[in-house]
Amino acid sequence: LSFPFEVQWGRTNDILNPTAGYIISAGIRPYVDIINTDISFIKSIFSISAYHSFDVDLQPTLALRYSLGSLSGEAIDNIPADERFYVGGGGSVRGYPYQSLSELNDDDPKGGRSFQQLNTELRLRFLDNWGLVTFLGGGYAFEDATPNLSQRLLWGAGLGLRYYTAFAPFRFDV
C-alpha cells in the first residue's frame, strides 16, 4: 500500500520538447506491506532539469538533468524488486543495457536503495525538421540508502538523430 506525494515546479516552453526553462520535482512515497505489516519503507526522489537555447546558427539547445533518490526503512532484500532503483538504458544512462547499472546478482541487476544520475545533451537543428544530438550521461544505483556521491559513476556518451514532428521528436540514438 502506498500513498505517493509529488510536487513539481517549473516553466518550460514545450512539455514534450523543451528548449528553454526548468523543471524541479520532488516526491515521497511511503509504503506499507499489507500482508507482512513489519515491512515498511519510504521512497524519495529529487530531480532538476534545465534547458537553454542559443540564438545562433543551428539553434543549439543545452539540456541538463540531475536526479537522485533514496529508499529508507528496510534492507534491500525486503524491498520488492519492482520498487528498487535501477539506472541504465534509453531514459537514463544511454549506452548501457536497460536497468543494468547496479550490483549484479548472477548477471541480473539487483537494483539499489539509492541512485544518482547526471545527463547532458547538446541539440542542433537543421533543415527545419531535423536535428543532431550529442549526449553524455552517468549514473549508478547503490545498495545503501544514501547515494554515495563520491563513488565513480558509469558513463555513456553518444550521438543521436532527431526528426521533429508537430507532436514530438522521433529519436534515434547510438
C-alpha positions in Angstrom: 0.0 0.0 0.0 1.5 3.3 -1.0 0.5 7.0 -0.7 2.6 8.9 -3.3 3.1 12.6 -3.0 5.0 14.7 -5.6 5.5 18.3 -6.2 6.7 19.8 -9.4 7.6 23.3 -10.2 8.8 24.6 -13.5 8.5 26.7 -16.5 9.3 25.3 -20.0 8.3 26.4 -23.4 7.2 22.9 -24.5 6.2 19.9 -22.4 7.5 17.3 -24.9 10.5 19.1 -26.4 11.6 21.9 -24.1 14.3 24.3 -25.4 14.1 26.9 -22.6 13.2 26.8 -18.9 13.5 24.4 -16.0 11.6 21.7 -14.0 12.2 20.9 -10.4 10.4 17.9 -8.8 10.5 16.1 -5.5 8.5 13.1 -4.5 8.0 10.9 -1.4 6.2 7.6 -1.3 5.6 5.8 2.0 5.0 2.0 1.6 3.5 -0.5 3.9 3.3 -4.2 3.2 -0.4 -5.2 4.0 0.5 -8.9 4.3 3.7 -8.6 6.3 3.0 -5.4 8.3 6.5 -5.4 9.7 7.8 -4.2 6.3 7.6 -0.5 5.5 9.8 1.9 3.7 9.9 5.4 2.2 10.9 6.1 -1.4 12.2 9.7 -2.1 13.2 11.1 -5.4 14.5 14.6 -6.4 15.2 15.8 -9.9 16.1 19.1 -11.6 16.2 19.8 -15.4 17.3 22.9 -17.2 17.1 23.9 -20.9 18.8 26.8 -22.6 18.8 27.7 -26.4 21.2 30.0 -28.1 20.1 32.4 -30.8 22.8 31.4 -33.4 23.0 29.1 -36.4 21.7 25.6 -35.9 19.7 26.8 -32.9 21.8 24.8 -30.2 20.0 23.8 -27.1 21.8 22.7 -24.0 19.8 20.3 -21.8 20.9 19.2 -18.3 19.3 16.9 -15.8 20.3 15.7 -12.3 18.4 13.1 -10.3 18.9 11.2 -7.1 16.8 9.0 -4.9 16.7 7.0 -1.7 14.8 4.1 -0.2 14.9 4.1 3.6 13.5 1.9 6.3 14.3 -1.6 5.1 17.1 -3.8 3.9 17.3 -4.2 0.2 16.1 -7.8 0.3 12.9 -6.7 2.0 12.1 -4.1 -0.8 10.2 -5.6 -3.7 12.4 -5.7 -6.9 10.0 -3.5 -8.8 10.3 -0.7 -6.2 14.1 -0.6 -6.1 16.0 1.9 -8.2 17.6 0.9 -11.5 19.8 3.0 -13.8 20.8 2.4 -17.4 19.1 2.4 -20.8 17.4 4.9 -23.1 15.6 7.0 -20.5 18.6 7.0 -18.1 22.2 6.4 -19.0 22.2 5.7 -22.7 24.9 3.3 -23.9 24.3 0.7 -21.2 21.7 -2.1 -21.2 18.3 -1.2 -19.6 18.5 -1.1 -15.7 22.0 -2.6 -15.7 23.9 -0.1 -13.6 23.7 -1.6 -10.1 25.2 -4.5 -8.2 24.7 -7.8 -10.1 23.2 -10.9 -8.8 24.2 -13.8 -11.2 24.4 -11.3 -14.1 21.0 -9.9 -13.2 20.7 -6.3 -11.9 19.9 -6.3 -8.2 18.7 -2.7 -8.1 19.6 -0.3 -5.3 18.3 1.6 -2.4 19.6 4.8 -3.8 20.8 6.3 -7.1 22.5 9.2 -8.7 22.2 10.2 -12.3 23.5 13.1 -14.4 22.7 13.8 -18.1 23.7 16.4 -20.6 22.6 16.9 -24.2 23.6 19.4 -26.9 20.9 19.6 -29.6 21.4 21.1 -33.0 18.6 21.7 -35.6 18.9 21.9 -39.3 16.6 21.7 -42.4 13.5 22.8 -40.2 12.6 19.2 -39.1 15.9 17.5 -38.5 18.4 17.6 -35.6 21.6 16.1 -34.3 22.3 15.5 -30.6 25.4 14.7 -28.7 24.9 13.4 -25.1 26.8 12.3 -22.0 25.2 10.6 -19.1 26.4 9.0 -15.9 24.8 7.2 -13.0 24.6 4.2 -10.7 22.1 2.5 -8.3 23.7 1.9 -4.9 22.9 -0.7 -2.3 23.0 1.7 0.6 20.0 4.0 1.3 22.3 7.1 1.0 23.7 7.8 -2.5 27.4 7.6 -2.5 28.2 10.9 -4.1 32.0 10.1 -4.0 31.7 6.8 -5.9 32.6 6.8 -9.6 29.6 6.8 -11.8 29.4 4.7 -15.0 29.3 7.0 -18.1 27.8 6.6 -21.6 28.2 9.0 -24.5 26.9 9.1 -28.0 25.2 10.8 -30.9 21.6 10.9 -31.9 19.4 11.9 -34.9 16.0 13.7 -34.4 13.1 14.2 -36.7 10.8 16.9 -35.3 7.1 16.4 -35.9 4.2 18.8 -34.8 3.7 16.5 -31.8 7.2 15.5 -30.5 10.6 14.5 -31.9 11.4 10.9 -33.0 14.7 9.9 -31.5 17.4 7.6 -32.8 20.5 7.4 -30.5 23.8 5.4 -30.9 
